[in-house]
């Protein structure tokens, strides 16, 4: 099982990986569907999905199959929808809806997260977005997906500059790359650390 003890922000790698792809490349749009009415609603869905694939540290569970290099290389471009959630050092838990558009052909990804809720402070307005890279044959503790989502989240009249790195692996079932899950780590405002996990399904 892989465990990402320290996230590596890959701005330089992203710049190099920006080429490639075409009009058929998927682009992550804000998650659609019924907007969660409360923290309880979105958190319950997030925990249920996360517990399907990883433990609380973002490690893939026993019995869950990490996609092979061949499966990732041959996968059709797809969008994965799910959740990102974590604990804040200022107190409480923050969770939101996540969309990851994986362009396996160019080995890049774009991600968007919105509809954030805090367990005591309620809804956070704003959208996080960013780009990342896919490494099909990532060895050992190197993640198959590395991406960073960033932007401003607003709550209670305060704006929090936010940046969350996502590092994880693609999950395979029956030869199909059906999900991606792993560790989420970053900051929500000045000096406030975010530590958690993410999971998204095709």
N, C-alpha and C positions, 0 to 999 in steps of 0.2 A: 504494500500500500504506500502511496506517496503522501508525504506531509511537507507542507511549505512553511517552515518555521519563520522565514523572512521573505517578504514580498520584494521583488526586484522591479522597480519602476523602469519601463523600457522605452523612454521617449526617443532615445537615439535609434533603437531598433525599429520603432514605429515609423520614423522618418524614412529609414531604408526600405521598409516593407510597404510603403505607400503605393508603389507602382504595381501595375498588374491589374487584372480584373477587367470588367467591361460593363456593358449595359445590363448584363444578366446578373451582376453581383447583387446580393441582397443587401438592403440597408435597414438598420434597426430603426423602427418607428416607436413612439411611445406606446406602451401596452394598451390594448383596446379591450372592450368588454365592459362589464359592470364595474364602475369605480367603487372601491371598498368604502363602506360607510363608517368604518371604525378601525382602530388598531386591532381589536380582537378578531375582526373578520380577515384582515390581510395577514396577520401573524399566524393564525391557525392554518391558513392555506400554505404559508411559507414553511412552517415547521413540518407539516405533513409531507410536502415535496422534498424538503431537505433530508428528512429521516429516511427517505426511500434510497438515497444514494450515499450519504456521508455521515460521519459522526460530527460532534460539536466542534471538532478541530479542522473539519474540512477533509479528513481522511476518508477515502473510498471504503465502504463497508465490505466485509467478507461476503462473498457471493455475488457482488456487483462487478461486472466485467468492464475494465477500462478498454476502450477501443484500441485496436492494434494500429500500427503505423499504416498498414495496407488499408484498413477500414477507413481511417481518417483521410488518407490520400485519395481514395476512390469515392468518398461520400459526395452526394449531391449538395450543392449550396442550399442552406436552410436557415430558417429563423427559429430560435428557441425562446420560449416565454416562461417566466418564472418569477423568482423573488431573490432579493438580497436583504439580509438583516444582520444586525450586530449590536453589541453592547457599547455604550458610550462611557468614557471615563468620567464625564460630568454627571452620570447617573441615568439609568433606564436603558431601554432598547429601542432602536430605530429600524423600521422595516419598510420596504417599498417593492413595487412591481418592476421586473427586469425583462428586457428584450435584448437578445444577442443574435445578430445576423452574421452567420459564419460563411465566409467565402472560401471554401476549401480549395478551389482552383488556384487562387492567388495567395492562399495561406494568410489571410487577414480577417479581421472581424470588426464590426461596429456595434456599439452597445448603447442602450438608453434605459434609464431608470426614472420612475416618477411615482406619484401617489404614495408618498412616504407618510408614515404615522409613527409617533412616539407613544410609548405606553402610558405616559402621564400628561404630556404636552399636546397630544392630539396631532392634527394634520400639519405637515410641512409642505408648503407650496414650492414648486420649482421642478426642474428636470436636470438630471445628470446625463452626460453623454461623452463618448470618446471612441477611440480606435485601438486596435490591438493586433497581436500576431498569433498565428497557429503554427505549432511545431509538431508535425505528425509523429515523428519518431523520437519524441522527447525521452531521454533516459533518466532513470532513477528519480530524483527529487525535482527534476525539471518539468514544469507544467506543459501540457499540450496547448493550453490557452492562456495568454497573458494579455490583459487589457486594463485600462484605467478609465473610469467614468468621473467626470468633474462638472462642477457648476455651482450655482447658488441655491441654497434651500432657505426658505423664510418661514419663521414661526414666531408668534407673539410680538410682531413688530421688529424682530431682529433678523438680519441676513447672515447666513453662515456659509462662507466659502468652503466647498466640500470637494474632496478628492478621495476616491475609493479604488484601490487596485483589486482586480479579480484574477486569481490564478487557480486553475483547475484542470480537470481531465474530461475528455469526452467519454460517454458511456455507450456501450454497444449491446444490442440484443438482436439475436438472429441475423447478425451481419450488418444490421442497420445502426447508424449512429443516432441514438434516440434522445440523448440528454447531455448536459454538461454541468459539472458541479465542482465546488472546491472552496477555497478560503477567500474571504474578503477582508481587507485591512486598509485603513486610511485615516482621514481626519474630517471632522465636521465642525468647522469654525476654528478659531485660534486656540491651539493647545488642547483640543478635545479629540481623543483618539477613538476610532471606530474599529472594533474587532469582531468578526463574525464569519458568515458563510454565504454562499449563493448556490442556487440550483435553477436550471431551466430545462424545459422539455420541448421537443419538436411537436 
